[in-house]
Amino acid sequence: MTQTSQRPLRVLAAMSGGVDSAVAAARAAEAGHDVTGVHLALSANPQSFRTGARGCCTIEDSRDARRAADVIGIPFYVWDLAERFREDVVEDFVAEYEAGRTPNPCLRCNEKIKFAALLDKALALGFDAVCTGHYATVVRHDDGSRELHRASDMAKDQSYVLGVLDEKQLAHAMFPLGDTLTTKEEIRAEAEARGLAVAKKPDSHDICFIADGDTQGFLASRLGGKAEGDIVDESGAKLGTHDGAFGFTIGQRKGLRIGHPAPDGKPRYVLDISPVNNTVTVGPVEALDVTALTAIKPRWCGTAPAGPGTYTAQLRAHGGETEVTAELVDGTLHVSFTEPVRGIAPGQAIVLYDGTRVVGSATIATTVRRETAPTAPTAP
């Protein structure tokens, strides 16, 4: 296997306004590719998105991206994808929480915006590839097929949020930062040496379309404000009330407002969220142990696996790996864990790996807990 072809390509570099995407664009241009920078305008009202160099969607970010493109010496454009972003990412985020699930908007953005809407438009305009500042690696076989692998530096690996890419998208993806063993400080030093003003700009965090970082407040404003319901224990006994089930996530410990301790004096955690009756179930941490799950809407970074297999799985963007067996049956992925795993919520993505290779991803639908019945299935 070899890295993706180094012949000169027409490359569209997605420039968020951050240091990683700026250095990625600079490296692509330095490698001899014909690079054009583009910043995605994802809000009809950019002032409503996070400011202070914390996001990737503000007017401030678009200006930073433009200045970086000027320094690199490449053409630069701003493309308006606000409506597509609202429908595919923001509304999906709200709907998932309303249904009692826990979505990952960054993963959805990569799937629907950066490697669907953006790539489709790029190909239509005659570009060969889309370049981003993600830390991951695309490997090409001699027959031309592609694989997605973890970044050379596991500490910065971002392949989890790219597990939604199929082989066709990988054939047009370029990640110039993924195969270098450089620390973030070295990336910033490289940016500074290149004269890029974003060298010292803080990394983006949190959810870009929630300006103040108050996810619960954002959801409350979109889902009708207060929607009082019960907090119950595993037996169904009422322990307290809440202002909206959408304000809770599986595994949550703080902010339960139960008001009195459990009989054993130990902390209680959110075990289940039922939007049907607006009930939140809490219990001991041991009840969070998941031994198996089913996942829907699988997307494969290549050919779908045939029959059962042994893999490692990652369940969070910054989580570790755990050993699993998995099998695709009638379009549903059935996964069993070698050791129980805690804090898994429907709506999250599970990404399967074979060594460093990303096999594919799917959206968690149901879980099976140790010595308990499965959680209620969620609608696809």
Residue, then its C-alpha position, 0 to 999 in steps of 0.5 A: m500500500t502507498q499513500t494517496s497519489q502525489r501527482p499534482l491535483r486540483v485541490l479545494a482546501a476547506m479552511s475553517g479559520g483555524v491553525d490546522s486547516a491553514v497548515a494543511a492548505a499550505r502543505a498541499a500547495e507546497a506539495g505542488h497541488d493547485v489549491t483553492g481555499v474555501h470557507l464555509a458560511l454555516s449560519a445565516n446570522p454568523q454573529s449567533f455562532r461562537t466568537g472569540a476564536r472558539g468555533c469555526c463558523t463566525i465572521e472572525d473565522s472567515r476573516d482569519a481563513r482569508r488572511a491565511a489564504d492570502v499568505i499562502g498565495i492561493p485563491f479564496y472563496v466563501w461558500d454559503l451552506a447555511e441552509r444545508f447546515r441548518e437542515d442536516v446538522v442543527e435540526d438533526f441535533v435537536a430532533e435526536y435530543e427530542a427523541g431521547r438520543t445523544p447525537n454527535p453534530c461534528l460527525r454529522c457535519n463531516e458526513k453531510i457538509k464537508f464530504a457530501a455537500l462540499l465534495d459534490k460541489a467541488l467535483a462538479l467544479g472540476f476539483d480532484a480532492v477536498c483537503t481538510g486539517h483533520y488528523a487521519t490518513v488515507v492509504r491507497h492500494d495498488d488497485g486504486s482502492r482506498e482505506l482510512h487509517r488513524a493518524s500517525d500520532m494517536a494523541k491527535d487522531q480524528s478518524y472517529v469523526l471521519g468514520v462516516l466516509d465511504e470509499k468514493q469520498l475517501a478517493h477524493a479526500m486529502f489529510p496533509l496532517g495525518d501522517t506526520l508525528t508532530t505535536k500541536e506545538e510544532i504545528r503552531a510553530e510551522a504556522e508561525a514560520r509560514g507567517l500565518a497569523v492563526a498560529k496562536k489561535p486557540d483550538s475550537h471546542d464545544i458546539c459551534f452553533i450554540a453561541d454561549g455553550d449552554t446546550q440545555g438552554f439551547l434545547a429548551s428554547r427549541l423544544g418549547g421550554k419547560a416540559e416537566g417530567d418525573i425522575v424515577d429509580e429502576s423500580g419506577a419509584k418517583l425521586g424528583t422532577h425535571d424540566g425536560a428529558f432533553g436536558f439529560t444524557i446517559g451516564q450523567r451524574k451531576g444536576l439530577r436535583i433529586g434532593h435525597p441520597a440513595p439508600d446505599g448512599k452512593p451516587r446515582y446516574v442517568l440510566d435511561i431517557s424516555p421521551v414518550n412519557n418524559t421520564v428520566t431513570v436513574g440508578p447506580v453506576e454498575a447499571l450503566d455496564v453495557t455488554a452488547l448493542t445494535a447499531i443502524k445506518p452503517r457506513w463502510c469505509g470500503t467493502a462491508p464486512a462479511g460474517p462475524g468478525t473481531y474488531t476494536a471499537q471507539l464510542r466517543a471522539h476522545g475515547g479509547e478502544t475496546e475489543v468487540t465482535a460484530e456482525l451485520v445482519d439485515g442492515t443492522l450491526h450487532v456488537s458484543f463487548t469482550e468487557p462491559v463498557r459504561g456510558i453508551a447512549p443511543g444516538q452516539a456513533i460506534v466506529l469499528y477498527d481493524g488495527t489502525r484501519v477504519v472499517g466503518s461506523a453506525t449509529i447506536a440504536t439499542t443497548v443491552r446491560r449486564e443482567t438487565a433487559p435491552t433498552a427500548p428500541t429507538a426509531p431509525 
